[in-house]
């Protein structure tokens, strides 16, 4: 440890605290700005860092026990858990807020729109053949003197000739 005679001025105390990393955030950032402009202060920080580093070499590193994290969490949050004030896990919001649902719905909607547009445009009609209609010949026969009027129909496909009196 440090004896009282190592620290001679207030900036030296700040340099030691900066080297140890125990300064509050605001003071640390203000001190870091000072380090950029004051070389004597930077030298004091370097002195304290090297002084502390030599002490760290003397200490044997020890890994923490495996149960340490759970013990810390129990100590920190034991009261909240006992009172039931620990917020529960976020509830499942269901399928309505599920991104996969909306992606699937948009894909199905797009596919349906493409099919309907194709049906409307006639793309999917295929090669429909209209039935061939054989020509039907019609003739009207009338005499000059008598009142007989005849209409004849001839269907070429079936070969039928129809004569009707009108």
QUILINSUL-V674267 format. One record per residue. RES is the residue in one small letter. PSI is psi in whole degrees, -180 to 180 (NA if undefined). D_CENTER is the distance of its C-alpha to the mean C-alpha in Angstrom with 2 decimals. Layout:
RES:PSI:D_CENTER ; RES:PSI:D_CENTER
This chain:
x:173:54.46 ; x:141:55.54 ; x:164:58.93 ; x:-21:59.47 ; x:-6:61.10 ; x:-32:58.01 ; x:120:56.38 ; x:-27:58.53 ; x:166:56.54 ; x:-36:53.47 ; x:-30:51.40 ; x:-38:52.23 ; x:-45:50.78 ; x:-39:47.56 ; x:-40:47.45 ; x:-43:47.90 ; x:-36:45.20 ; x:-43:42.84 ; x:-36:43.67 ; x:-20:43.01 ; x:30:39.71 ; x:4:40.88 ; x:143:40.79 ; x:159:38.49 ; x:-47:35.58 ; x:-45:37.35 ; x:-37:40.59 ; x:-44:38.91 ; x:-38:37.27 ; x:-41:40.59 ; x:-38:42.49 ; x:-36:40.20 ; x:-38:40.97 ; x:-36:44.66 ; x:-31:44.44 ; x:-26:43.48 ; x:-26:46.75 ; x:108:49.23 ; x:-32:50.27 ; x:-38:52.64 ; x:-40:49.85 ; x:-36:47.68 ; x:-38:50.72 ; x:-40:51.00 ; x:-42:47.33 ; x:-40:47.98 ; x:-49:51.13 ; x:-36:49.36 ; x:-44:46.51 ; x:-36:49.12 ; x:-45:51.20 ; x:-34:48.31 ; x:-36:47.26 ; x:-33:50.76 ; x:-34:50.49 ; x:-28:47.18 ; x:-26:48.97 ; x:-17:51.45 ; x:132:48.89 ; x:128:47.81 ; x:138:44.03 ; x:130:43.23 ; x:143:39.98 ; x:155:39.03 ; x:156:39.51 ; x:-29:36.60 ; x:2:36.97 ; x:-45:36.81 ; x:-45:33.16 ; x:-35:33.52 ; x:-42:36.83 ; x:-46:35.36 ; x:-38:32.55 ; x:-44:35.24 ; x:-40:37.46 ; x:-40:34.85 ; x:13:33.25 ; x:-44:36.19 ; x:-43:37.35 ; x:-38:34.00 ; x:-41:33.55 ; x:-38:37.13 ; x:-15:36.73 ; x:22:33.47 ; x:0:31.74 ; x:126:29.00 ; x:134:25.80 ; x:170:24.64 ; x:151:21.32 ; x:129:18.67 ; x:151:19.44 ; x:131:17.28 ; x:0:16.04 ; x:-173:16.57 ; x:-22:15.20 ; x:-32:14.99 ; x:15:11.93 ; x:123:10.36 ; x:-38:7.16 ; x:-38:9.25 ; x:-47:12.11 ; x:-35:10.93 ; x:-44:9.89 ; x:-43:13.28 ; x:-41:15.08 ; x:-36:14.19 ; x:-45:15.32 ; x:-40:18.44 ; x:-41:19.18 ; x:-43:19.07 ; x:-43:21.32 ; x:-39:23.66 ; x:-40:23.94 ; x:-43:24.89 ; x:-45:27.44 ; x:-39:28.93 ; x:-39:29.24 ; x:-40:30.94 ; x:-41:33.27 ; x:-40:34.13 ; x:-13:34.86 ; x:18:36.92 ; x:-37:35.12 ; x:12:35.28 ; x:-29:38.92 ; x:-160:40.29 ; x:73:43.95 ; x:130:45.64 ; x:128:49.34 ; x:142:51.35 ; x:136:54.59 ; x:130:57.46 ; x:119:59.98 ; x:144:63.42 ; x:140:65.34 ; x:126:67.69 ; x:135:70.89 ; x:137:72.62 ; x:146:76.17 ; x:126:78.40 ; x:128:82.05 ; x:147:84.71 ; x:162:88.46 ; x:-34:90.58 ; x:-31:93.11 ; x:165:91.63 ; x:30:88.75 ; x:128:86.88 ; x:132:83.29 ; x:143:81.21 ; x:127:77.53 ; x:139:76.67 ; x:131:73.24 ; x:120:72.67 ; x:113:69.49 ; x:-34:69.31 ; x:-46:66.81 ; x:-16:68.94 ; x:25:72.24 ; x:136:73.42 ; x:124:75.61 ; x:135:75.87 ; x:124:78.61 ; x:139:78.43 ; x:135:81.14 ; x:NA:80.03
